[in-house]
């Protein structure tokens, strides 16, 4: 619970300072880093609230990956991974509070994205222990 409070406070503080970024976010047709929107910030906070329930005490990075068969699908495959200690590559599976809820939250948030960015078929939310996060979207070629 202490970790959840720390992460939520860090996310809120960073969002308030407009320092949260979505690294390597791909927006067709160009790729560029963009600031996370207020809705993306809120979405990640909701996702983190559920993810934190299944994270080990010594986690350093957690990730949720969702893959859809085609753009605008409302269901797909979702996986959760965590890195422990100084490891920075999340490879160990973990189970959040509800395996479907974070994915549903991200898919629902798609409705608030600009139309040209809504057709993603994959997304990865990466959360660092210090509260920073990234969202990377994958689009069909």
trRosetta pair geometry for C-beta under 8 A, 3 or more apart (Angstrom, degrees):
i j d omega theta_ij theta_ji phi_ij phi_ji
1 4 5.6 -49 -154 31 38 115
1 5 6.7 37 151 -18 67 102
2 5 5.9 -55 -154 35 33 110
2 6 6.5 33 150 -19 65 106
3 6 5.6 -55 -149 36 33 113
3 7 6.3 30 156 -17 67 107
3 52 6.3 179 102 -155 105 114
3 55 7.2 -119 115 85 152 128
3 57 7.6 -167 -41 -137 141 55
3 59 7.9 80 -165 49 155 107
3 129 7.7 -65 -154 -147 106 88
4 7 5.9 -58 -147 38 29 108
4 8 6.1 23 159 -15 66 110
4 48 7.7 150 -136 140 76 95
4 49 7.0 67 -152 -125 117 57
4 52 4.5 107 -90 150 94 164
5 8 6.0 -57 -142 40 28 107
5 9 6.1 26 159 -16 64 110
6 9 6.0 -60 -147 39 25 108
6 10 6.2 24 156 -18 63 110
6 131 7.3 -127 139 -58 72 106
7 10 5.7 -57 -146 38 29 110
7 11 6.1 29 156 -19 66 107
7 48 5.8 -145 136 167 135 139
7 52 6.7 -163 38 -88 149 130
7 127 7.2 38 -155 172 131 125
7 129 7.3 -94 -87 -161 100 40
7 131 5.3 166 -148 -94 54 76
8 11 5.7 -52 -143 37 31 111
8 12 6.1 30 157 -18 65 108
8 45 6.3 78 -126 -148 81 102
8 48 7.2 174 -76 102 74 129
8 49 7.5 49 -81 -80 117 85
8 131 7.9 -122 -6 -119 8 109
9 12 5.7 -55 -143 39 29 110
9 13 6.1 28 158 -18 65 108
9 131 7.4 -87 80 -94 56 145
10 13 5.9 -55 -143 38 28 109
10 14 6.1 25 158 -16 64 110
10 130 5.9 -168 -164 160 157 52
10 131 2.4 -146 114 -46 122 157
10 132 7.7 -70 146 -33 121 51
11 14 5.9 -59 -145 40 27 108
11 15 6.1 26 157 -19 64 109
11 20 7.3 38 -151 -82 67 140
11 41 6.9 152 173 -168 100 89
11 44 6.9 -159 -144 104 137 109
11 45 5.3 162 124 -90 152 96
11 48 7.0 -179 -46 31 155 160
11 131 4.8 -145 -50 -165 60 101
11 133 7.2 21 -111 -9 105 120
12 15 5.8 -55 -143 37 28 110
12 16 6.2 30 156 -21 63 107
12 45 7.6 63 -63 -104 77 139
13 16 5.8 -55 -149 35 28 112
13 17 6.5 13 156 -6 63 110
13 131 7.4 38 48 135 98 162
14 17 5.9 -67 -149 46 31 102
14 19 4.9 -95 -161 66 80 99
14 20 4.8 94 133 -55 113 91
14 131 5.9 166 -9 126 131 117
14 132 6.8 163 -113 -92 168 61
15 18 7.2 29 -176 -79 36 37
15 20 5.5 -9 -84 -1 63 131
15 36 8.0 -71 -111 85 88 117
15 38 7.3 94 -171 -125 116 66
15 41 4.3 99 -114 -160 129 148
18 35 6.6 -1 -177 -157 90 140
20 35 7.3 91 86 -164 63 76
20 36 4.8 -45 118 36 104 125
20 41 5.8 117 69 -100 155 103
20 132 7.0 175 -122 -138 77 62
20 133 6.6 9 -155 48 112 86
21 33 6.1 14 178 176 122 111
21 34 7.5 162 -157 92 79 31
21 35 5.9 -70 -110 -114 68 50
21 36 6.2 170 -143 -16 14 88
21 134 7.2 -6 102 -104 71 79
22 25 4.0 43 118 -53 111 131
22 33 7.1 174 81 -157 60 68
22 34 5.9 -8 55 69 105 76
22 35 7.4 85 12 165 85 14
22 36 4.6 115 -37 -77 97 84
22 40 6.5 -44 -61 155 130 157
22 133 8.0 -15 -100 112 64 80
22 134 5.6 113 -149 -155 48 60
22 135 4.4 -40 -135 48 115 83
22 136 7.2 167 173 -68 92 49
23 33 5.7 -21 -130 -120 46 111
23 134 4.4 -41 31 -125 92 130
23 136 7.2 -34 86 -70 67 99
24 31 7.3 -1 -164 175 63 112
24 33 6.5 -15 -49 -84 30 83
24 134 7.3 34 39 -175 86 132
24 136 5.5 0 94 -108 95 114
25 31 7.9 178 95 -159 41 72
25 32 7.4 -18 70 86 79 47
25 33 6.3 97 24 -130 86 41
25 34 5.2 -74 63 32 133 95
25 134 7.8 -154 -59 -172 88 85
25 135 6.3 33 -100 88 111 77
25 136 6.0 -142 -100 -113 53 51
25 137 6.3 42 -158 16 77 91
26 31 4.7 -30 -121 -117 76 96
26 136 6.9 50 2 -166 91 77
26 137 5.6 -129 57 74 84 79
26 138 6.8 50 51 -102 138 37
26 139 6.2 -133 116 2 120 106
27 30 6.6 3 80 74 82 69
27 31 7.1 145 35 -111 56 40
27 32 6.9 -43 34 40 104 81
27 34 6.8 36 -16 -17 134 143
27 116 7.1 68 -180 114 92 102
27 117 5.2 -37 -131 -97 95 106
27 137 7.6 61 -77 59 58 127
28 116 6.3 -132 73 167 90 96
28 117 7.5 172 29 -95 79 54
28 119 7.6 -27 18 61 138 115
28 139 5.3 -128 -46 125 116 175
36 40 4.1 -125 -172 91 95 128
36 41 5.5 120 121 -56 121 77
36 44 7.5 -22 -170 -8 153 136
36 133 7.6 38 -60 84 160 99
36 135 6.6 102 -111 18 110 116
37 40 4.6 100 50 4 75 100
37 41 7.1 -132 97 -4 43 84
37 112 7.6 -164 109 125 148 113
37 113 7.9 177 16 -105 151 67
38 41 5.5 -50 -151 33 35 116
38 42 6.5 33 153 -16 66 105
39 42 5.7 -54 -148 39 34 110
39 43 6.1 39 151 -24 66 106
39 109 5.9 156 153 -155 107 102
39 112 4.6 -132 -164 108 171 149
39 113 7.9 -143 87 -65 138 61
40 43 5.4 -51 -143 36 32 116
40 44 6.3 32 158 -19 65 103
40 109 7.0 111 -95 168 52 140
40 135 5.9 -117 -164 9 123 153
41 44 6.1 -58 -151 35 27 107
41 45 6.6 27 152 -19 63 106
42 45 5.7 -54 -149 35 33 113
42 46 6.5 32 153 -17 65 104
43 46 5.8 -57 -154 36 31 110
43 47 6.3 30 151 -18 66 107
43 105 5.8 152 -155 149 82 101
43 106 6.2 97 175 -100 126 57
43 109 4.2 9 -96 -83 141 158
44 47 5.4 -53 -145 38 35 113
44 48 6.1 38 155 -22 68 106
44 125 6.1 178 -116 -155 90 125
44 127 7.0 154 -175 -86 108 108
44 133 5.0 141 -169 108 151 167
44 135 6.9 -122 -73 -57 117 113
45 48 5.7 -52 -144 36 29 112
45 49 6.6 41 153 -29 61 100
46 49 5.7 -46 -153 22 32 117
46 50 7.3 19 154 -7 60 102
46 102 7.7 162 117 -117 81 66
46 105 5.0 -164 110 -154 126 149
47 50 6.3 -67 -164 40 35 103
47 51 6.0 29 149 -19 72 113
47 64 6.3 -117 -178 15 128 153
47 102 4.2 77 -137 -141 85 101
47 105 5.6 -164 -71 81 81 141
47 106 6.6 38 -78 -53 131 97
47 125 5.7 6 120 119 162 167
47 127 7.8 -172 102 -46 107 134
48 51 5.4 -56 -135 41 36 111
48 52 5.9 47 164 -35 69 102
48 127 5.5 136 -99 -116 108 161
48 133 7.7 -106 -62 -80 125 141
49 52 6.4 -48 -151 19 20 114
49 97 7.8 -35 125 8 69 141
50 53 6.3 -45 -172 11 40 114
50 96 4.6 56 139 163 87 125
50 97 4.3 -112 -152 35 74 108
50 98 5.9 -66 -154 37 128 82
50 101 5.2 -171 -111 90 163 124
50 102 5.2 -151 72 -57 135 96
50 105 7.9 176 8 -9 138 143
51 54 6.6 -78 -171 43 45 94
51 55 6.4 49 144 -41 79 109
51 62 5.6 137 161 138 134 146
51 64 6.6 -113 -89 -50 129 117
51 80 6.7 -177 -128 -142 97 129
51 96 4.5 -58 -104 -109 43 120
51 97 7.8 -78 -41 1 16 84
51 102 6.3 53 -54 -77 91 148
51 127 6.9 139 84 31 155 146
52 55 5.5 -51 -145 15 40 119
52 96 7.8 53 26 -138 34 89
53 96 5.8 86 54 -170 98 57
53 97 3.9 80 31 -64 155 87
54 80 7.1 61 85 126 141 151
54 94 4.5 148 134 155 111 103
54 95 4.5 -158 -128 82 149 50
54 96 4.7 -115 11 -92 125 29
54 97 6.9 -145 -27 -42 94 46
55 59 4.4 -55 -178 -16 111 156
55 62 5.8 -69 -100 -78 122 140
55 82 5.8 155 -129 -112 82 146
55 94 6.2 65 -94 152 46 164
56 59 5.3 134 62 -48 73 90
56 82 6.6 147 18 124 93 153
56 84 6.1 -15 74 -101 134 111
56 94 7.2 -131 -20 -105 82 136
58 84 4.9 46 105 -162 100 96
58 85 5.3 0 159 -59 115 70
59 62 5.9 16 174 -56 138 100
59 82 5.0 -63 -127 -171 114 121
59 83 6.9 100 -159 74 69 48
59 84 5.9 -64 -102 -103 43 58
59 129 6.5 162 105 -82 78 107
60 83 5.1 -55 60 100 97 96
60 84 6.4 98 1 -174 93 14
60 85 6.0 -43 -32 83 124 16
60 86 6.6 109 -70 -107 163 12
60 87 6.3 156 41 64 134 61
60 88 6.6 -79 115 -94 129 53
60 128 7.3 -17 159 -151 63 71
60 129 5.4 -66 -145 -22 42 124
61 82 7.1 161 88 -157 53 51
61 83 4.3 20 50 37 94 115
61 87 7.7 -113 28 106 105 72
61 88 5.7 72 -12 -154 143 51
61 89 7.5 14 68 -67 141 6
61 90 5.1 -122 106 -51 98 100
61 126 6.5 -8 -173 -171 104 97
61 127 7.2 156 -158 81 55 48
61 128 5.6 -23 -105 -106 78 64
61 129 7.2 -82 -65 -23 44 81
62 80 7.2 -5 -175 -172 97 91
62 81 7.2 167 -156 91 53 49
62 82 4.8 -15 -106 -105 79 81
62 83 7.6 -143 -69 22 41 68
62 90 6.1 106 -130 -107 25 144
62 94 7.4 -60 -133 46 107 137
62 126 7.5 162 85 -154 44 50
62 127 5.0 -13 62 60 91 99
63 80 7.2 167 89 -152 52 49
63 81 4.9 -7 59 60 98 93
63 82 7.6 -176 21 -77 68 38
63 90 4.4 173 11 60 109 153
63 124 6.0 -6 -169 -173 112 96
63 125 6.7 161 -152 84 57 52
63 126 4.7 -14 -101 -102 94 72
63 127 7.4 180 -79 19 44 68
64 78 6.6 -7 -175 -169 94 102
64 79 7.4 163 -155 83 50 44
64 80 5.4 -16 -103 -102 72 77
64 96 7.8 -3 -91 -34 119 141
64 102 5.4 -104 -133 129 164 142
64 103 7.3 -151 168 -69 125 73
64 106 7.7 -175 109 -30 131 145
64 124 7.1 168 83 -151 49 49
64 125 4.7 5 50 51 98 101
65 78 6.9 164 86 -151 52 52
65 79 4.9 -6 56 57 100 91
65 80 7.9 -169 21 -76 70 32
65 81 7.4 24 -5 4 107 108
65 122 7.3 -9 -172 -168 87 96
65 123 7.4 172 -150 88 46 48
65 124 4.9 -9 -103 -104 77 85
66 76 5.5 95 177 83 87 123
66 77 7.1 162 -153 86 50 49
66 78 4.7 -13 -101 -100 79 85
66 103 4.9 138 -101 -127 131 100
66 106 6.2 177 8 78 153 144
66 107 7.5 -132 159 -55 161 93
66 122 6.7 172 90 -149 58 50
66 123 5.1 4 52 53 100 89
66 124 7.9 -171 22 -75 63 43
67 76 5.3 -155 90 165 44 125
67 77 4.8 -7 56 58 96 97
67 78 7.8 -177 20 -76 65 42
67 121 6.9 22 -160 147 62 76
67 122 4.9 -2 -109 -105 68 92
68 71 7.3 100 103 -93 133 21
68 73 4.0 170 -166 53 117 124
68 75 7.6 130 -121 91 88 32
68 76 3.9 -94 -90 -75 57 142
68 120 7.6 103 29 115 126 66
68 121 4.7 -124 66 -153 92 61
68 122 6.9 -148 22 -64 74 48
69 73 5.6 102 43 -62 79 157
69 76 6.7 -167 -13 -111 66 95
69 121 7.3 -90 94 -153 13 110
70 73 5.5 113 60 -41 65 108
70 121 6.5 -48 -145 -110 15 115
70 140 7.5 7 -141 -59 61 138
71 118 7.5 90 -174 118 106 70
71 119 3.6 -9 -143 -160 139 80
71 120 6.9 114 -119 48 83 18
71 121 5.8 -73 -70 -65 59 87
71 139 7.8 23 -86 -145 113 73
71 140 6.4 -89 -39 -7 104 119
72 118 7.0 42 -83 139 83 101
72 119 6.5 -32 -36 -117 83 63
73 76 5.7 97 107 -57 131 100
73 121 7.6 60 19 -128 113 73
74 107 5.9 108 -147 169 58 143
76 103 7.2 -148 59 -171 86 133
78 99 6.6 155 87 168 119 84
78 100 7.3 142 37 -110 145 44
78 102 7.3 154 -174 79 147 97
78 103 4.2 -100 -76 -68 149 137
79 93 7.0 -77 -171 -117 93 98
80 93 6.4 87 80 -156 71 65
80 94 5.3 -82 119 67 112 72
80 95 6.8 135 60 -98 138 25
80 96 5.8 -178 -95 -25 165 97
80 99 7.4 -126 -10 -129 124 80
80 102 7.9 90 -84 50 116 149
81 90 3.8 122 119 143 102 105
81 91 5.8 2 -166 -97 126 9
81 92 6.3 123 -159 60 73 39
81 93 6.1 -48 -99 -92 63 43
81 94 7.1 119 -132 14 17 85
82 90 5.3 -46 -125 -140 7 103
82 92 5.2 -47 66 73 77 96
82 93 7.8 43 16 157 83 7
82 94 4.7 30 -7 -11 122 133
83 87 4.2 -141 -174 106 104 97
83 88 5.9 95 132 -140 167 8
83 89 5.7 128 -91 70 134 30
83 90 4.4 -101 -30 -82 87 55
83 91 6.8 61 -87 12 80 70
83 92 7.1 137 -91 19 34 98
84 87 5.8 41 60 35 53 119
84 92 6.8 13 -19 19 101 147
87 91 8.0 -80 158 19 136 100
90 126 7.4 -169 5 -129 134 93
95 99 6.4 -52 -149 -73 83 98
96 99 6.4 138 49 -90 89 44
96 101 7.4 -123 109 56 126 102
96 102 6.0 42 71 -17 168 128
97 101 6.9 -27 83 41 94 142
98 101 3.9 65 84 -7 120 117
98 102 7.6 158 79 -11 79 74
99 103 7.9 9 148 1 58 116
100 103 5.9 -72 -161 46 45 109
100 104 5.8 44 150 -24 81 111
101 104 5.7 -57 -144 37 30 112
101 105 6.3 35 157 -24 65 104
102 105 5.5 -52 -150 32 33 116
102 106 6.6 29 155 -16 66 103
102 125 7.6 -126 172 44 120 145
103 106 5.9 -55 -150 37 33 108
103 107 6.2 30 154 -16 67 108
104 107 5.7 -56 -143 41 31 109
104 108 6.0 33 156 -21 66 108
105 108 5.8 -57 -147 37 26 111
105 109 6.4 28 153 -22 62 107
106 109 5.6 -53 -148 33 32 114
106 110 7.2 53 148 -39 59 89
106 123 5.9 -169 166 89 142 152
106 125 6.8 -136 -89 -37 136 129
107 110 5.6 -31 -165 0 38 120
108 111 6.4 -36 178 7 47 111
109 112 5.9 -54 -170 32 58 108
109 113 7.3 69 137 -34 73 95
110 113 5.5 -45 -160 13 47 118
110 118 5.2 101 173 -141 96 82
110 120 7.3 -137 -120 38 120 104
111 118 7.5 55 -96 -123 27 126
113 117 4.5 -107 162 89 122 109
113 118 5.0 161 79 -75 113 75
114 117 5.0 72 64 15 83 106
114 118 7.4 -140 93 -29 40 88
115 118 5.7 -46 -149 8 34 120
116 119 7.7 -50 -174 10 33 106
117 120 7.1 3 170 -35 63 102
117 137 7.0 93 -172 70 92 168
119 139 6.2 59 99 -135 92 98
119 140 7.2 -69 145 17 110 98
120 123 5.8 67 135 -60 143 95
120 137 4.1 -83 -112 -170 144 112
120 138 6.2 100 -161 63 93 44
120 139 5.6 -75 -110 -82 60 68
121 138 5.9 -66 66 99 76 90
121 139 6.6 106 12 -135 89 27
121 140 5.5 73 -12 -52 138 81
122 137 7.0 140 85 -167 60 48
122 138 3.4 2 60 46 109 120
123 135 6.6 -12 -168 -170 104 90
123 136 6.9 159 -154 83 53 50
123 137 5.2 -17 -101 -106 83 66
123 138 7.0 -145 -64 15 39 78
124 134 7.8 8 105 104 89 93
124 135 7.3 163 81 -152 50 44
124 136 4.8 -4 53 55 98 98
124 138 8.0 57 -10 -21 93 103
125 133 6.7 -7 -173 -175 83 117
125 134 7.5 169 -152 85 42 50
125 135 5.5 -10 -103 -103 71 79
126 133 6.3 162 86 -157 56 65
126 134 4.7 2 53 53 105 94
126 135 7.9 -167 22 -75 70 35
126 136 7.7 27 -3 1 108 102
127 131 7.9 -29 -168 -142 89 22
127 132 7.8 159 -154 88 48 46
127 133 4.8 -16 -103 -104 65 100
128 131 7.0 -32 80 40 81 23
128 132 4.6 4 44 61 122 88
128 133 6.8 -157 13 -77 76 48
